[in-house]
Amino acid sequence: MTKIIFYLKLFIRGDSTLTKIKIKIIGDPGQHNVGLIKMWLENSLKKLNVFPTEVYLAFIKNIQQIEMIYRRFTKTFENLSFLESSIVKEMVFVQLRSTAYIPKQQRRKGKPPIILIKQDSRISENDLLDEVAHIKEEENGWDKIKVDALTLFAEDYGVTLETPTWLCFSLRLKAEIFDFFSSELMCQYGLANELFFEKQRILNIWIREFFPYKGESKIQDFNIIMIAAFHVTLPPSYPRKEDERKLKEMIINYVHSMSMEPLYQKIKSIVSKLESPPKVANIYKCSAEIIKLAQDFLEKQ
């Protein structure tokens, strides 16, 4: 792996103190403008009033580099067989469309926040803002609540590496729930406008990159509709709920074309029940309702 490691130092004023943040770049940034990404990261840290002493930005080109990052900085592959590790790293890479965050509970002790950036992706400042929101969630304890709820959910519903269909579904559901609450946190920090533009961008990606895979499998179709429902549903602290109509207009014809509007409405109704601040019981209940819909959907001929 071509590897470039260097440090960028950001000086951010927060709460009348000067905070020095060290940014470690791992891997080859490729087409990405590191200076621009540094500026976006600095802006995002300021907006969410979060100042870790160090952040890693890891640029990922292929599955082998995913494995290198995870083995070096996380506990993810501990106690997994070669086959199990292969399944996990492939799923992580497939779901990495532009950026992703490795949460504290996965990282090895003492490792700082790690943001993954796909080398050949196009990213925006809002991508960095969303990942920084996850760092902020760790500070206020939201991350642990979500992880505890979804771990319990996976255990109770038999989601393991031996059930690839449900593992794929569970990973997608986990990603959507995590993003729902990072969106809620952004609203609490007065970033509703940024969130709305980000939702528009994500739904355009849905149209361009997810919808074309309709019909490949029933679980794929369910996940496509689930993603749309999550990103049309704005979080509790969003101040202009009428904006959901604008988001719905972007995708509803595509949902109609799949003859799946009733399923879309059911999932959206469940997503609307997610409470802020997050609670283990509430996340578990909503996740269980969604997997029940998925099970019923897969059983229909």
ROGUTI-980233 format. One record per residue (C-alpha): residue in one letter; x, y, z. Coordinates in steps of 0.02 Angstrom, whole numbers, plus 50000, padded with zeros to 5 digits. Layout:
! ROGUTI-980233
AXYZ;...
***
This chain:
! ROGUTI-980233
M500005000050000;T500645017249953;K500685026150119;I500905044450158;I500885049850339;F501065067850393;Y500315079850519;L499235095150500;K499035106150653;L497425115850676;F497255129750803;I495435132250850;R494805144550977;G493415137451084;D492735142851252;S494105156151265;T495495143251258;L496685139351117;T496545121051067;K497875112450962;I497205098050858;K498385086250768;I497745078650606;K498625062750550;I498405058150366;I498565039550331;G498675032750155;D498705041049985;P497415055049968;G497385052349780;Q496295065349696;H495775073449860;N496375090849907;V497065088350083;G497115107050116;L495265108650075;I494825093550181;K495815101250324;M494795117250310;W493155107550305;L493665097650458;E494145113450550;N492465121450508;S491515105950563;L492425104850729;K492025123050763;K490185121350717;L489925106750836;N491075113450973;V492105097550980;F493995098051001;P494875081151011;T496755082451030;E497015071750874;V496025065050726;Y496555052050597;L495995053850416;A496265037150329;F496135036550140;I495525019750076;K495725012949900;N495314994449916;I494824980350034;Q496624976850080;Q496814994450147;I495204992550247;E495984977150327;M497594986350366;I496675000650452;Y495524989350550;R496894977450608;R498034991750657;F496795003050746;T495264992650796;K494744976950889;T493534971950751;F494484956650688;E494974949950858;N494324932150883;L493694930950702;S494184917150582;F494954921050413;L493264918350328;E492354929250455;S493644943050436;S493454942250247;I491574944350260;V491714959250378;K493024968850279;E492064966250116;M490454972750193;V491354987750267;F492134992050099;V490504989750001;Q489585001450121;L490975014550115;R490285026049980;S491255041850028;T491645043850213;A491355033850372;Y491795034950555;I492555021250663;P491735023150834;K492675022950998;Q491965006151051;Q492784997850900;R494475006550914;R495945000151014;K496225008751180;G497035025751162;K496695027450975;P495945044250925;P494405047150814;I494645039450641;I493735045550486;L493835034650330;I493815042950159;K493635032750001;Q495045037849886;D494025038449725;S492485046649801;R491835064349789;I491555071849961;S490885088250029;E491055098150189;N489415090450247;D490215073150240;L491515079050366;L490175087850469;D489195071650485;E490735061850541;V491195075350668;A489405074050734;H489815055850778;I491325061850876;K490185073850970;E488975059551005;E490385050251092;E490645065151205;N488825065851259;G488585047051274;W487395044651127;D488585032851038;K488585020251181;I486675020651190;K486515016751004;V487825002951009;D487034994851163;A485304995051083;L485864987950916;T486994974850997;L485514968751099;F484434968950943;A485704958550844;E485854945850985;D483974943851007;Y483634942150820;G485074930350781;V486064942350672;T487784934350652;L489104931250520;E488204914750489;T486634924250432;P487314935150291;T485604941350233;W485154947950405;L486914954050437;C486834964550279;F485134971250333;S485744974450511;L487284984150452;R486204995050340;L484944998050479;K486355002350599;A487075015050476;E485385023350453;I485015024450640;F486745031450675;D486515044650541;F484765048850604;F485455053650774;S486965062850704;S485695072850603;E484715076350763;L486295082550848;M486675094150701;C484945101850721;Q485255104750906;Y486785114850856;G485805125750735;L486365116750577;A484645113150503;N485055121550337;E486635111250316;L485645095650359;F484285099250232;F485555101650092;E486415085650146;K484765076050140;Q484485082449964;R486225076649915;I485975059449992;L484305057049904;N485125061749739;I486425048349775;W484985036349814;I484235039949643;R485905038149555;E486735023849650;F485435013949749;F483835014149648;P484645006549491;Y484934990349591;K483074987549618;G482504969949577;E484174961549614;S483474953649771;K482054956149893;I483194961450035;Q484024973849917;D482324981149873;F481874982450058;N483514991350097;I483255003449953;I481555008450022;M482205009050200;I483605021050152;A482345032650067;A481175032350217;F482565036550339;H483225051250240;V481525058950203;T481095058350389;L481855073450475;P482395071750658;P481395078450807;S482345094850826;Y482225099650642;P481275116250644;R480345115250476;K479455098650462;E478605104550301;D480295101850217;E479925083150221;R478705086250079;K480115093349971;L481195078150008;K479765066149973;E479475074149803;M481245069349755;I480965050549775;I479115046549777;N478975042749590;Y480385030249605;V479525022049754;H477895021549652;S478815013049510;M479304998949629;S477494997649691;M478164999449868;E477385015449934;P476415006250073;L478054998750137;Y478905015750125;Q477515023650229;K477625009950362;I479505011750381;K479375030750384;S478075029550522;I479255018850627;V480735030550597;S479635044950658;K479505036150827;L481385037750862;E481585048851014;S482855061951063;P483935059951160;P484165041751106;K483575028051222;V484045009651215;A482245003651230;N481605015451095;I482975011050969;Y482754992551005;K480854993650982;C480975003150818;S482314991350751;A481244976250798;E479744983750707;I480784986650550;I481524969050549;K479764962050569;L479254971750413;A480794964750324;Q480374946950376;D478574948850316;F479164956550153;L480384942350118;E479064929150155;K477844936050026;Q477884927249860;
***
